[in-house]
Amino acid sequence: MRVYEAIASGARELEGVCENPRLESELLLSHALGVDRVWLAIKRDETLNEQEIVRFFEYIEKRKARVPYQYIVKKQYFMGLEFYVDERVLIPRPETEILVEEVLKRIKKGDIVLDIGTGSGAIAVSIAKHFPECKVYALDISEEALEVAMYNAKRFGVGNILFLKSDIFSNVPDSLKFDVIVSNPPYIKRSEIESLQEEVKKEPVLALDGGEDGLFFFREIAYGARPFLKKGSKIFFEIGYDQRDEVKGILLENGFKNIQVAKDLAGIDRVVIGEYYG
């Protein structure tokens, strides 16, 4: 089987599975061969060996089973960096880059930052890499997620992050005071999880389930953060498309002021920011 034949065959197999079957077929073949798409175009008549064909169609079968593409190739680009991802962590989304960008606009050299629910480490690593003068604490309740996050920090040579296994603030030392708290918490309503895309349901449910109303973690973080904040500290939340007013209300109830909202590239409310003055 030649390169162009494999791509065409893979694309046929992926019809109805994804939006762009040919593109994903090319990307999966690139991954199977360890080459880029330019190589595929130049070498379209190259004959594949049996091992390469088997590996490629194993990837196609996984994708047909609705395994996310990112879990198959073990990577996802975020803030210009290639993060390692697998089934232990939520796949970083482009809209979460808006959250990081809003933090980077307001952070100062020397700030102490806490990332709650770090997952792959995408948020913490991106902040730490842009601001090496800052101390970043990244926590997660999942040891498996922390393994992935620590691996990504090591890959990018980021040494200013301390990782903690913690259920929100349960293992955070009382002596710590943060200038910035950032979180992309689980915010899907529990009743809606079964109706999500099949690919999304392959991701860790811990990273999706926001409780009965999707607001559980916003409440817990906003309330629990208060002893760990300095006067003028900022909190940044990624939110669901319809959660702006509820999250603003939660922050106001917990003493946060100057509430701001940032939209994503689709014009959807995506980030809520508050300041704490005690």
Buried (B, 14 or more C-beta within 10 A) or exposed (E): BEBBBBBBBBBEBBEEBBEEBBBBBBBBBBBBBEBEEEBBEEBEEBEBEEEBBEBBBEBBEBBBEBBBBBBBBEBBEBBEBEBBBBEBBBBBBEBBBBBBBBBEEBBEEEBBBBBBBBBBBBBBBBBBBBBEEBBBBBBBBBEBBBBBBBBBBEBBEBEBBBBBEBEBBEEBEEEBEBBBBBBBBBBBBBEEBEEEEEBBEBBBEBBBBBBEBBBBBBBBBBBBBBEBBBEEBBBBBBBBEEBBEBBBBBBEEBBBEEBBBBEBEEEBBBBBBBBBEE
